[in-house]
Amino acid sequence: MCPSGNAVFDFRVEVNDALIQKLYKEWLEVGKYYFGDYYPLTPYNLAPDEWLGWQFHEPAKGEGFVQAFRRDGCIYKSAELRLRGLEPQTTYQLKNYDEKELIRATGAELMDRGILVDIPERPGAATIQYQKANRAG
């Protein structure tokens, strides 16, 4: 995912239209946050056995998203990622695009304990959008 869209398809192979539509919808919802604050949530690395995660945050609105990546050689299916730049007393609603249930937590909880990101597949990725709970719709 990146701040602009560019589609390249190999028409010689079968296309998963439902997946393309799902991912495009995700991009429409979170793409605007790429222009906000950037926070690395893990040290940058290219190691095949490590997680990588970052956060894009729009401080004026109190919303943004997290991207997490489990690499092919990583034996750990979960990672705790501590978010940054949130208001400690504010409650946030989080939506993992690969899960049905929404999560609610305070900014203090998300920054101190973090969020548990579970990615069963290797390699795999997760996108988690968050916003202030009173703005959630």
Summary of the structure (lengths in Angstrom):
residues: 137
radius of gyration: 15.5
end to end distance: 23.7
largest distance: 52.6
contacts: 358
relative contact order: 0.19
helix: 20%
strand: 35%
